[in-house]
């Protein structure tokens, strides 16, 4: 998995669970959070593709969601929002 904030790679073996208190070695971000979960989808209802998941107020903080699965979404400069804004700038030639 990659940290959604600083893009530091953290190896996660198949079946390995990320603990509730684990943090990124590079930026100290909580790893058991929505932004690091494979189900996280900002466009979906409740920002999650898992329909049984409960609402989480702060998606960047550690939580105790039972549906958490470590995702491999690259963050940092490669975040979807930054890429989308650059695509729009290129489209409108700012």
Biopython code that builds the backbone (N, CA, C, O; Angstrom):
import numpy as np
from Bio.PDB.StructureBuilder import StructureBuilder

atoms = [
    (1, "UNK", "N", (0.834, -1.181, 0.000)),
    (1, "UNK", "CA", (0.000, 0.000, 0.000)),
    (1, "UNK", "C", (0.875, 1.238, 0.000)),
    (1, "UNK", "O", (2.031, 1.194, 0.420)),
    (2, "UNK", "N", (0.318, 2.342, -0.472)),
    (2, "UNK", "CA", (1.006, 3.625, -0.468)),
    (2, "UNK", "C", (0.254, 4.565, 0.475)),
    (2, "UNK", "O", (-0.973, 4.515, 0.565)),
    (3, "UNK", "N", (0.990, 5.408, 1.165)),
    (3, "UNK", "CA", (0.363, 6.409, 2.022)),
    (3, "UNK", "C", (-0.387, 7.403, 1.134)),
    (3, "UNK", "O", (0.154, 7.895, 0.144)),
    (4, "UNK", "N", (-1.618, 7.688, 1.494)),
    (4, "UNK", "CA", (-2.440, 8.608, 0.713)),
    (4, "UNK", "C", (-1.981, 10.058, 0.875)),
    (4, "UNK", "O", (-2.443, 10.939, 0.149)),
    (5, "UNK", "N", (-1.076, 10.308, 1.820)),
    (5, "UNK", "CA", (-0.631, 11.670, 2.073)),
    (5, "UNK", "C", (0.766, 11.955, 1.518)),
    (5, "UNK", "O", (0.984, 12.979, 0.870)),
    (6, "UNK", "N", (1.711, 11.047, 1.774)),
    (6, "UNK", "CA", (3.088, 11.313, 1.332)),
    (6, "UNK", "C", (3.566, 10.315, 0.274)),
    (6, "UNK", "O", (4.678, 10.451, -0.239)),
    (7, "UNK", "N", (2.752, 9.327, -0.056)),
    (7, "UNK", "CA", (3.026, 8.343, -1.097)),
    (7, "UNK", "C", (4.127, 7.342, -0.738)),
    (7, "UNK", "O", (4.614, 6.631, -1.617)),
    (8, "UNK", "N", (4.526, 7.274, 0.534)),
    (8, "UNK", "CA", (5.529, 6.303, 0.960)),
    (8, "UNK", "C", (4.932, 4.904, 0.859)),
    (8, "UNK", "O", (3.807, 4.671, 1.302)),
    (9, "UNK", "N", (5.685, 3.976, 0.276)),
    (9, "UNK", "CA", (5.195, 2.612, 0.119)),
    (9, "UNK", "C", (5.388, 1.833, 1.416)),
    (9, "UNK", "O", (6.450, 1.891, 2.036)),
    (10, "UNK", "N", (4.340, 1.098, 1.822)),
    (10, "UNK", "CA", (4.407, 0.222, 2.986)),
    (10, "UNK", "C", (3.962, -1.157, 2.536)),
    (10, "UNK", "O", (2.812, -1.342, 2.139)),
    (11, "UNK", "N", (4.878, -2.139, 2.597)),
    (11, "UNK", "CA", (4.499, -3.488, 2.163)),
    (11, "UNK", "C", (3.433, -4.089, 3.077)),
    (11, "UNK", "O", (3.549, -4.037, 4.302)),
    (12, "UNK", "N", (2.397, -4.658, 2.466)),
    (12, "UNK", "CA", (1.345, -5.354, 3.206)),
    (12, "UNK", "C", (1.162, -6.710, 2.535)),
    (12, "UNK", "O", (0.800, -6.790, 1.361)),
    (13, "UNK", "N", (1.413, -7.763, 3.284)),
    (13, "UNK", "CA", (1.266, -9.125, 2.750)),
    (13, "UNK", "C", (-0.203, -9.482, 2.626)),
    (13, "UNK", "O", (-1.024, -8.955, 3.377)),
    (14, "UNK", "N", (-0.561, -10.369, 1.690)),
    (14, "UNK", "CA", (-1.957, -10.812, 1.589)),
    (14, "UNK", "C", (-2.416, -11.400, 2.922)),
    (14, "UNK", "O", (-1.733, -12.243, 3.505)),
    (15, "UNK", "N", (-3.550, -10.960, 3.389)),
    (15, "UNK", "CA", (-4.098, -11.439, 4.654)),
    (15, "UNK", "C", (-3.600, -10.662, 5.864)),
    (15, "UNK", "O", (-4.136, -10.826, 6.960)),
    (16, "UNK", "N", (-2.579, -9.816, 5.689)),
    (16, "UNK", "CA", (-2.066, -9.017, 6.809)),
    (16, "UNK", "C", (-3.052, -7.901, 7.123)),
    (16, "UNK", "O", (-3.602, -7.269, 6.221)),
    (17, "UNK", "N", (-3.264, -7.670, 8.399)),
    (17, "UNK", "CA", (-4.170, -6.601, 8.812)),
    (17, "UNK", "C", (-3.371, -5.381, 9.259)),
    (17, "UNK", "O", (-2.322, -5.518, 9.889)),
    (18, "UNK", "N", (-3.856, -4.219, 8.941)),
    (18, "UNK", "CA", (-3.241, -2.974, 9.388)),
    (18, "UNK", "C", (-3.894, -2.619, 10.714)),
    (18, "UNK", "O", (-5.118, -2.518, 10.796)),
    (19, "UNK", "N", (-3.088, -2.429, 11.751)),
    (19, "UNK", "CA", (-3.614, -2.134, 13.090)),
    (19, "UNK", "C", (-4.248, -0.760, 13.196)),
    (19, "UNK", "O", (-3.949, 0.138, 12.408)),
    (20, "UNK", "N", (-5.129, -0.604, 14.180)),
    (20, "UNK", "CA", (-5.842, 0.656, 14.383)),
    (20, "UNK", "C", (-4.911, 1.815, 14.718)),
    (20, "UNK", "O", (-5.218, 2.969, 14.421)),
    (21, "UNK", "N", (-3.790, 1.510, 15.329)),
    (21, "UNK", "CA", (-2.882, 2.572, 15.761)),
    (21, "UNK", "C", (-1.659, 2.720, 14.865)),
    (21, "UNK", "O", (-0.762, 3.498, 15.188)),
    (22, "UNK", "N", (-1.596, 2.009, 13.766)),
    (22, "UNK", "CA", (-0.426, 2.102, 12.880)),
    (22, "UNK", "C", (-0.427, 3.434, 12.142)),
    (22, "UNK", "O", (-1.465, 3.939, 11.715)),
    (23, "UNK", "N", (0.772, 3.979, 12.011)),
    (23, "UNK", "CA", (0.929, 5.251, 11.307)),
    (23, "UNK", "C", (2.008, 5.127, 10.243)),
    (23, "UNK", "O", (2.836, 4.217, 10.283)),
    (24, "UNK", "N", (1.989, 6.042, 9.303)),
    (24, "UNK", "CA", (2.980, 6.085, 8.231)),
    (24, "UNK", "C", (4.325, 6.507, 8.807)),
    (24, "UNK", "O", (4.404, 7.443, 9.602)),
    (25, "UNK", "N", (5.375, 5.813, 8.403)),
    (25, "UNK", "CA", (6.717, 6.151, 8.877)),
    (25, "UNK", "C", (7.205, 7.473, 8.291)),
    (25, "UNK", "O", (8.080, 8.122, 8.865)),
    (26, "UNK", "N", (6.648, 7.873, 7.157)),
    (26, "UNK", "CA", (7.094, 9.094, 6.492)),
    (26, "UNK", "C", (6.437, 10.360, 6.987)),
    (26, "UNK", "O", (7.098, 11.390, 7.122)),
    (27, "UNK", "N", (5.125, 10.301, 7.266)),
    (27, "UNK", "CA", (4.409, 11.534, 7.623)),
    (27, "UNK", "C", (3.536, 11.402, 8.868)),
    (27, "UNK", "O", (2.866, 12.359, 9.255)),
    (28, "UNK", "N", (3.537, 10.236, 9.493)),
    (28, "UNK", "CA", (2.796, 9.983, 10.730)),
    (28, "UNK", "C", (1.276, 9.992, 10.539)),
    (28, "UNK", "O", (0.539, 10.153, 11.513)),
    (29, "UNK", "N", (0.798, 9.823, 9.314)),
    (29, "UNK", "CA", (-0.640, 9.760, 9.060)),
    (29, "UNK", "C", (-1.180, 8.413, 9.539)),
    (29, "UNK", "O", (-0.479, 7.403, 9.470)),
    (30, "UNK", "N", (-2.422, 8.394, 10.024)),
    (30, "UNK", "CA", (-3.068, 7.152, 10.447)),
    (30, "UNK", "C", (-3.293, 6.265, 9.230)),
    (30, "UNK", "O", (-3.840, 6.721, 8.226)),
    (31, "UNK", "N", (-2.875, 4.997, 9.305)),
    (31, "UNK", "CA", (-3.030, 4.087, 8.163)),
    (31, "UNK", "C", (-4.360, 3.346, 8.161)),
    (31, "UNK", "O", (-4.842, 2.956, 7.097)),
    (32, "UNK", "N", (-4.967, 3.142, 9.337)),
    (32, "UNK", "CA", (-6.272, 2.458, 9.395)),
    (32, "UNK", "C", (-7.358, 3.530, 9.310)),
    (32, "UNK", "O", (-8.130, 3.732, 10.247)),
    (33, "UNK", "N", (-7.396, 4.208, 8.169)),
    (33, "UNK", "CA", (-8.352, 5.295, 7.947)),
    (33, "UNK", "C", (-9.016, 5.111, 6.589)),
    (33, "UNK", "O", (-8.540, 4.343, 5.753)),
    (34, "UNK", "N", (-10.100, 5.809, 6.384)),
    (34, "UNK", "CA", (-10.851, 5.680, 5.124)),
    (34, "UNK", "C", (-9.980, 5.991, 3.912)),
    (34, "UNK", "O", (-10.069, 5.306, 2.893)),
    (35, "UNK", "N", (-9.141, 7.015, 4.015)),
    (35, "UNK", "CA", (-8.342, 7.416, 2.857)),
    (35, "UNK", "C", (-7.334, 6.351, 2.437)),
    (35, "UNK", "O", (-6.791, 6.422, 1.335)),
    (36, "UNK", "N", (-7.075, 5.369, 3.293)),
    (36, "UNK", "CA", (-6.148, 4.283, 2.972)),
    (36, "UNK", "C", (-6.875, 2.971, 2.700)),
    (36, "UNK", "O", (-6.233, 1.933, 2.537)),
    (37, "UNK", "N", (-8.180, 3.004, 2.651)),
    (37, "UNK", "CA", (-8.983, 1.793, 2.490)),
    (37, "UNK", "C", (-9.326, 1.550, 1.013)),
    (37, "UNK", "O", (-9.540, 2.491, 0.248)),
    (38, "UNK", "N", (-9.373, 0.281, 0.635)),
    (38, "UNK", "CA", (-9.704, -0.089, -0.740)),
    (38, "UNK", "C", (-11.158, 0.268, -1.083)),
    (38, "UNK", "O", (-11.486, 0.427, -2.259)),
    (39, "UNK", "N", (-12.025, 0.396, -0.085)),
    (39, "UNK", "CA", (-13.437, 0.718, -0.315)),
    (39, "UNK", "C", (-13.703, 2.217, -0.429)),
    (39, "UNK", "O", (-14.801, 2.620, -0.811)),
    (40, "UNK", "N", (-12.716, 3.043, -0.103)),
    (40, "UNK", "CA", (-12.900, 4.497, -0.102)),
    (40, "UNK", "C", (-13.144, 4.994, -1.521)),
    (40, "UNK", "O", (-12.372, 4.714, -2.438)),
    (41, "UNK", "N", (-14.231, 5.735, -1.680)),
    (41, "UNK", "CA", (-14.594, 6.295, -2.980)),
    (41, "UNK", "C", (-15.330, 7.612, -2.735)),
    (41, "UNK", "O", (-16.518, 7.598, -2.411)),
    (42, "UNK", "N", (-14.647, 8.747, -2.885)),
    (42, "UNK", "CA", (-15.268, 10.038, -2.602)),
    (42, "UNK", "C", (-16.557, 10.308, -3.375)),
    (42, "UNK", "O", (-17.350, 11.147, -2.950)),
    (43, "UNK", "N", (-16.786, 9.639, -4.471)),
    (43, "UNK", "CA", (-18.008, 9.866, -5.238)),
    (43, "UNK", "C", (-19.180, 8.988, -4.821)),
    (43, "UNK", "O", (-20.309, 9.212, -5.259)),
    (44, "UNK", "N", (-18.925, 8.003, -3.988)),
    (44, "UNK", "CA", (-19.966, 7.060, -3.575)),
    (44, "UNK", "C", (-20.741, 7.593, -2.369)),
    (44, "UNK", "O", (-20.292, 8.512, -1.684)),
    (45, "UNK", "N", (-21.906, 7.005, -2.124)),
    (45, "UNK", "CA", (-22.689, 7.346, -0.937)),
    (45, "UNK", "C", (-21.835, 7.075, 0.295)),
    (45, "UNK", "O", (-21.237, 6.005, 0.407)),
    (46, "UNK", "N", (-21.772, 8.018, 1.207)),
    (46, "UNK", "CA", (-20.988, 7.875, 2.431)),
    (46, "UNK", "C", (-19.484, 7.788, 2.138)),
    (46, "UNK", "O", (-18.706, 7.422, 3.019)),
    (47, "UNK", "N", (-19.074, 8.117, 0.924)),
    (47, "UNK", "CA", (-17.670, 8.047, 0.477)),
    (47, "UNK", "C", (-17.093, 6.636, 0.578)),
    (47, "UNK", "O", (-15.883, 6.468, 0.733)),
    (48, "UNK", "N", (-17.961, 5.618, 0.492)),
    (48, "UNK", "CA", (-17.513, 4.240, 0.666)),
    (48, "UNK", "C", (-18.314, 3.318, -0.249)),
    (48, "UNK", "O", (-19.534, 3.444, -0.361)),
    (49, "UNK", "N", (-17.606, 2.380, -0.910)),
    (49, "UNK", "CA", (-18.281, 1.416, -1.786)),
    (49, "UNK", "C", (-18.861, 0.238, -1.012)),
    (49, "UNK", "O", (-19.560, -0.592, -1.593)),
    (50, "UNK", "N", (-18.582, 0.147, 0.295)),
    (50, "UNK", "CA", (-19.145, -0.918, 1.126)),
    (50, "UNK", "C", (-20.462, -0.411, 1.709)),
    (50, "UNK", "O", (-20.452, 0.448, 2.590)),
    (51, "UNK", "N", (-21.602, -0.932, 1.226)),
    (51, "UNK", "CA", (-22.895, -0.415, 1.666)),
    (51, "UNK", "C", (-23.199, -0.659, 3.143)),
    (51, "UNK", "O", (-24.034, 0.044, 3.711)),
    (52, "UNK", "N", (-22.559, -1.620, 3.772)),
    (52, "UNK", "CA", (-22.832, -1.926, 5.180)),
    (52, "UNK", "C", (-21.971, -1.112, 6.143)),
    (52, "UNK", "O", (-22.177, -1.178, 7.355)),
    (53, "UNK", "N", (-21.023, -0.358, 5.632)),
    (53, "UNK", "CA", (-20.128, 0.419, 6.500)),
    (53, "UNK", "C", (-20.873, 1.591, 7.125)),
    (53, "UNK", "O", (-21.724, 2.215, 6.491)),
    (54, "UNK", "N", (-20.540, 1.878, 8.379)),
    (54, "UNK", "CA", (-21.141, 3.009, 9.070)),
    (54, "UNK", "C", (-20.448, 4.303, 8.663)),
    (54, "UNK", "O", (-19.311, 4.290, 8.191)),
    (55, "UNK", "N", (-21.138, 5.409, 8.850)),
    (55, "UNK", "CA", (-20.571, 6.720, 8.521)),
    (55, "UNK", "C", (-19.377, 7.014, 9.419)),
    (55, "UNK", "O", (-19.419, 6.759, 10.622)),
    (56, "UNK", "N", (-18.320, 7.549, 8.831)),
    (56, "UNK", "CA", (-17.124, 7.956, 9.573)),
    (56, "UNK", "C", (-16.975, 9.456, 9.383)),
    (56, "UNK", "O", (-16.946, 9.943, 8.253)),
    (57, "UNK", "N", (-16.881, 10.183, 10.478)),
    (57, "UNK", "CA", (-16.810, 11.645, 10.414)),
    (57, "UNK", "C", (-15.529, 12.165, 9.794)),
    (57, "UNK", "O", (-15.579, 12.948, 8.845)),
    (58, "UNK", "N", (-14.392, 11.750, 10.304)),
    (58, "UNK", "CA", (-13.102, 12.229, 9.802)),
    (58, "UNK", "C", (-12.422, 11.090, 9.054)),
    (58, "UNK", "O", (-11.921, 10.154, 9.677)),
    (59, "UNK", "N", (-12.400, 11.158, 7.748)),
    (59, "UNK", "CA", (-11.908, 10.076, 6.902)),
    (59, "UNK", "C", (-10.387, 9.909, 6.950)),
    (59, "UNK", "O", (-9.869, 8.875, 6.528)),
    (60, "UNK", "N", (-9.672, 10.906, 7.456)),
    (60, "UNK", "CA", (-8.213, 10.825, 7.505)),
    (60, "UNK", "C", (-7.687, 10.335, 8.849)),
    (60, "UNK", "O", (-6.487, 10.103, 8.992)),
    (61, "UNK", "N", (-8.560, 10.176, 9.825)),
    (61, "UNK", "CA", (-8.149, 9.717, 11.156)),
    (61, "UNK", "C", (-8.435, 8.225, 11.303)),
    (61, "UNK", "O", (-9.293, 7.670, 10.617)),
    (62, "UNK", "N", (-7.706, 7.600, 12.200)),
    (62, "UNK", "CA", (-7.885, 6.177, 12.472)),
    (62, "UNK", "C", (-9.320, 5.909, 12.921)),
    (62, "UNK", "O", (-9.911, 6.707, 13.649)),
    (63, "UNK", "N", (-9.871, 4.783, 12.481)),
    (63, "UNK", "CA", (-11.223, 4.407, 12.885)),
    (63, "UNK", "C", (-11.286, 2.895, 13.092)),
    (63, "UNK", "O", (-10.326, 2.184, 12.795)),
    (64, "UNK", "N", (-12.385, 2.423, 13.587)),
    (64, "UNK", "CA", (-12.535, 0.994, 13.884)),
    (64, "UNK", "C", (-13.523, 0.321, 12.938)),
    (64, "UNK", "O", (-14.284, -0.556, 13.348)),
    (65, "UNK", "N", (-13.509, 0.723, 11.700)),
    (65, "UNK", "CA", (-14.403, 0.132, 10.705)),
    (65, "UNK", "C", (-14.026, -1.336, 10.484)),
    (65, "UNK", "O", (-12.864, -1.655, 10.231)),
    (66, "UNK", "N", (-15.014, -2.218, 10.581)),
    (66, "UNK", "CA", (-14.779, -3.650, 10.388)),
    (66, "UNK", "C", (-14.566, -4.011, 8.925)),
    (66, "UNK", "O", (-14.079, -5.100, 8.622)),
    (67, "UNK", "N", (-14.924, -3.112, 8.015)),
    (67, "UNK", "CA", (-14.812, -3.387, 6.581)),
    (67, "UNK", "C", (-13.491, -2.921, 5.998)),
    (67, "UNK", "O", (-13.256, -3.094, 4.802)),
    (68, "UNK", "N", (-12.623, -2.335, 6.813)),
    (68, "UNK", "CA", (-11.352, -1.783, 6.326)),
    (68, "UNK", "C", (-10.518, -2.862, 5.634)),
    (68, "UNK", "O", (-10.326, -3.959, 6.159)),
    (69, "UNK", "N", (-10.033, -2.520, 4.445)),
    (69, "UNK", "CA", (-9.100, -3.354, 3.692)),
    (69, "UNK", "C", (-8.042, -2.410, 3.135)),
    (69, "UNK", "O", (-8.374, -1.417, 2.487)),
    (70, "UNK", "N", (-6.771, -2.712, 3.383)),
    (70, "UNK", "CA", (-5.703, -1.836, 2.914)),
    (70, "UNK", "C", (-5.778, -1.682, 1.406)),
    (70, "UNK", "O", (-5.804, -2.667, 0.668)),
    (71, "UNK", "N", (-5.811, -0.441, 0.959)),
    (71, "UNK", "CA", (-5.866, -0.144, -0.468)),
    (71, "UNK", "C", (-4.492, 0.231, -0.988)),
    (71, "UNK", "O", (-3.540, 0.343, -0.215)),
    (72, "UNK", "N", (-4.386, 0.422, -2.277)),
    (72, "UNK", "CA", (-3.108, 0.821, -2.860)),
    (72, "UNK", "C", (-3.295, 2.055, -3.722)),
    (72, "UNK", "O", (-2.954, 2.070, -4.905)),
    (73, "UNK", "N", (-3.834, 3.069, -3.110)),
    (73, "UNK", "CA", (-4.076, 4.335, -3.794)),
    (73, "UNK", "C", (-2.891, 5.232, -3.541)),
    (73, "UNK", "O", (-2.570, 5.514, -2.387)),
    (74, "UNK", "N", (-2.240, 5.682, -4.577)),
    (74, "UNK", "CA", (-1.098, 6.567, -4.402)),
    (74, "UNK", "C", (-1.592, 7.957, -4.044)),
    (74, "UNK", "O", (-2.595, 8.429, -4.579)),
    (75, "UNK", "N", (-0.890, 8.597, -3.147)),
    (75, "UNK", "CA", (-1.277, 9.934, -2.711)),
    (75, "UNK", "C", (-0.204, 10.938, -3.017)),
    (75, "UNK", "O", (0.476, 10.845, -4.040)),
    (76, "UNK", "N", (-0.050, 11.898, -2.133)),
    (76, "UNK", "CA", (0.956, 12.939, -2.332)),
    (76, "UNK", "C", (0.643, 13.735, -3.582)),
    (76, "UNK", "O", (-0.492, 14.173, -3.769)),
    (77, "UNK", "N", (1.631, 13.929, -4.439)),
    (77, "UNK", "CA", (1.439, 14.711, -5.658)),
    (77, "UNK", "C", (0.574, 13.991, -6.676)),
    (77, "UNK", "O", (0.097, 14.619, -7.621)),
    (78, "UNK", "N", (0.356, 12.694, -6.513)),
    (78, "UNK", "CA", (-0.430, 11.939, -7.479)),
    (78, "UNK", "C", (-1.874, 11.740, -7.053)),
    (78, "UNK", "O", (-2.545, 10.834, -7.547)),
    (79, "UNK", "N", (-2.362, 12.579, -6.138)),
    (79, "UNK", "CA", (-3.725, 12.392, -5.649)),
    (79, "UNK", "C", (-4.732, 12.664, -6.762)),
    (79, "UNK", "O", (-4.461, 13.462, -7.659)),
    (80, "UNK", "N", (-5.898, 12.001, -6.713)),
    (80, "UNK", "CA", (-6.896, 12.177, -7.770)),
    (80, "UNK", "C", (-7.332, 13.630, -7.948)),
    (80, "UNK", "O", (-7.568, 14.069, -9.074)),
    (81, "UNK", "N", (-7.441, 14.382, -6.848)),
    (81, "UNK", "CA", (-7.884, 15.767, -6.945)),
    (81, "UNK", "C", (-6.863, 16.612, -7.709)),
    (81, "UNK", "O", (-7.236, 17.403, -8.576)),
    (82, "UNK", "N", (-5.580, 16.448, -7.391)),
    (82, "UNK", "CA", (-4.534, 17.220, -8.071)),
    (82, "UNK", "C", (-4.496, 16.849, -9.547)),
    (82, "UNK", "O", (-4.365, 17.721, -10.406)),
    (83, "UNK", "N", (-4.612, 15.553, -9.843)),
    (83, "UNK", "CA", (-4.613, 15.117, -11.240)),
    (83, "UNK", "C", (-5.824, 15.684, -11.977)),
    (83, "UNK", "O", (-5.699, 16.116, -13.123)),
    (84, "UNK", "N", (-6.986, 15.688, -11.341)),
    (84, "UNK", "CA", (-8.194, 16.212, -11.974)),
    (84, "UNK", "C", (-8.052, 17.701, -12.267)),
    (84, "UNK", "O", (-8.445, 18.171, -13.334)),
    (85, "UNK", "N", (-7.489, 18.440, -11.313)),
    (85, "UNK", "CA", (-7.300, 19.874, -11.533)),
    (85, "UNK", "C", (-6.318, 20.137, -12.665)),
    (85, "UNK", "O", (-6.521, 21.057, -13.457)),
    (86, "UNK", "N", (-5.237, 19.329, -12.753)),
    (86, "UNK", "CA", (-4.295, 19.516, -13.858)),
    (86, "UNK", "C", (-4.942, 19.176, -15.193)),
    (86, "UNK", "O", (-4.678, 19.834, -16.199)),
    (87, "UNK", "N", (-5.795, 18.145, -15.207)),
    (87, "UNK", "CA", (-6.495, 17.801, -16.443)),
    (87, "UNK", "C", (-7.418, 18.935, -16.878)),
    (87, "UNK", "O", (-7.507, 19.246, -18.066)),
    (88, "UNK", "N", (-8.106, 19.555, -15.913)),
    (88, "UNK", "CA", (-8.983, 20.682, -16.247)),
    (88, "UNK", "C", (-8.169, 21.877, -16.750)),
    (88, "UNK", "O", (-8.554, 22.537, -17.715)),
    (89, "UNK", "N", (-7.045, 22.147, -16.090)),
    (89, "UNK", "CA", (-6.196, 23.253, -16.544)),
    (89, "UNK", "C", (-5.715, 23.026, -17.969)),
    (89, "UNK", "O", (-5.678, 23.951, -18.779)),
    (90, "UNK", "N", (-5.339, 21.764, -18.269)),
    (90, "UNK", "CA", (-4.885, 21.443, -19.617)),
    (90, "UNK", "C", (-6.019, 21.575, -20.628)),
    (90, "UNK", "O", (-5.820, 22.021, -21.757)),
    (91, "UNK", "N", (-7.205, 21.178, -20.197)),
    (91, "UNK", "CA", (-8.376, 21.255, -21.086)),
    (91, "UNK", "C", (-8.702, 22.705, -21.445)),
    (91, "UNK", "O", (-8.997, 23.023, -22.597)),
    (92, "UNK", "N", (-8.642, 23.574, -20.436)),
    (92, "UNK", "CA", (-8.979, 24.970, -20.666)),
    (92, "UNK", "C", (-7.746, 25.834, -20.893)),
    (92, "UNK", "O", (-7.841, 27.059, -20.963)),
    (93, "UNK", "N", (-6.592, 25.190, -21.005)),
    (93, "UNK", "CA", (-5.307, 25.846, -21.314)),
    (93, "UNK", "C", (-5.045, 27.076, -20.475)),
    (93, "UNK", "O", (-4.829, 28.172, -20.992)),
    (94, "UNK", "N", (-5.068, 26.872, -19.169)),
    (94, "UNK", "CA", (-4.787, 27.970, -18.242)),
    (94, "UNK", "C", (-3.344, 28.297, -18.235)),
    (94, "UNK", "O", (-2.919, 29.199, -17.512)),
]
sb = StructureBuilder()
sb.init_structure("model")
sb.init_model(0)
sb.init_chain("A")
sb.init_seg("    ")
for serial, (resi, resn, name, xyz) in enumerate(atoms, 1):
    if name == "N":
        sb.init_residue(resn, " ", resi, " ")
    sb.init_atom(name, np.array(xyz, "f"), 0.0, 1.0, " ", f" {name:<3s}", serial, name[0])
structure = sb.get_structure()
